[in-house]
């Protein structure tokens, strides 16, 4: 089937809602990461969103590396005591 | 004693395991570990600039809700003295792109941008928003009129709204670069350069010739310029204090 349309592709063939849930942004060691859930119950790094170039040299922040979900936080302040007061 | 040796052996084993899994996952070995301390940060604007509609995960996008807080953090952090903006984008949402460009233009710290593969469409205002801009020899920038993807203009008001939006882009680019409004609009509305479309695809050296970008160069030139601007900024601050 060939569909000729002036509508953009993402409007004609909309992705399923669960597609969006696969990836999420979390903070790990205070660094933002785009992650996806692995079958092992860990997060797998898809993209490092840091602006610090040195964070890209660290092995444990490289794409493909996994870290436990428990160490990830929703924002960078959750590790600080003043935030949880 | 026996127990201790057992522990260290175990540690060694897990280390080897980690290295093995890293090789399996990405085919790469350990990179040198450095202290996280740098005075230059870099912001990458890659893929599509995502606007108010979230694109499916298979699209590579730059999200403004990520980038804008990062620019705020860079402005606030006293250890950061300069920002390098790396562009390789196809363009995207006009409002989101202009928001990022305005944030970069109003940053008090020295900024240098470098267009690597392409800085198309709304990537142009982002590239020119920095204090100094570079483009590589092979990189290109597409300049074209603003359009709504796929949607048909129904009423004259929609056209006027689009025209105003375009005017904002033109004004921003002419204000932050050396290109004249006439030249920019000429490139924007020229025919025959893009197959069956209006606009121009400007290649590296041409972008410099038109005054859109400051210089042709790669990452080393960009870093040198950024260091120079940081030094200038520091000496300026010192004078202010005196």
Boltz contact constraints between the chains, C-beta under 6 A:
constraints:
  - contact:
      token1: [A, 6]
      token2: [B, 150]
      max_distance: 6.0
  - contact:
      token1: [A, 7]
      token2: [B, 150]
      max_distance: 6.0
  - contact:
      token1: [A, 8]
      token2: [B, 149]
      max_distance: 6.0
  - contact:
      token1: [A, 8]
      token2: [B, 150]
      max_distance: 6.0
  - contact:
      token1: [A, 15]
      token2: [B, 56]
      max_distance: 6.0
  - contact:
      token1: [A, 19]
      token2: [B, 56]
      max_distance: 6.0
  - contact:
      token1: [A, 19]
      token2: [B, 57]
      max_distance: 6.0
  - contact:
      token1: [A, 22]
      token2: [B, 57]
      max_distance: 6.0
  - contact:
      token1: [A, 23]
      token2: [B, 57]
      max_distance: 6.0
  - contact:
      token1: [A, 49]
      token2: [B, 66]
      max_distance: 6.0
  - contact:
      token1: [A, 51]
      token2: [B, 41]
      max_distance: 6.0
  - contact:
      token1: [A, 51]
      token2: [B, 43]
      max_distance: 6.0
  - contact:
      token1: [A, 51]
      token2: [B, 70]
      max_distance: 6.0
  - contact:
      token1: [A, 52]
      token2: [B, 41]
      max_distance: 6.0
  - contact:
      token1: [A, 53]
      token2: [B, 42]
      max_distance: 6.0
  - contact:
      token1: [A, 54]
      token2: [B, 34]
      max_distance: 6.0
  - contact:
      token1: [A, 54]
      token2: [B, 36]
      max_distance: 6.0
  - contact:
      token1: [A, 54]
      token2: [B, 38]
      max_distance: 6.0
  - contact:
      token1: [A, 57]
      token2: [B, 31]
      max_distance: 6.0
  - contact:
      token1: [A, 57]
      token2: [B, 34]
      max_distance: 6.0
  - contact:
      token1: [A, 59]
      token2: [B, 30]
      max_distance: 6.0
  - contact:
      token1: [A, 59]
      token2: [B, 31]
      max_distance: 6.0
  - contact:
      token1: [A, 64]
      token2: [B, 25]
      max_distance: 6.0
  - contact:
      token1: [A, 64]
      token2: [B, 26]
      max_distance: 6.0
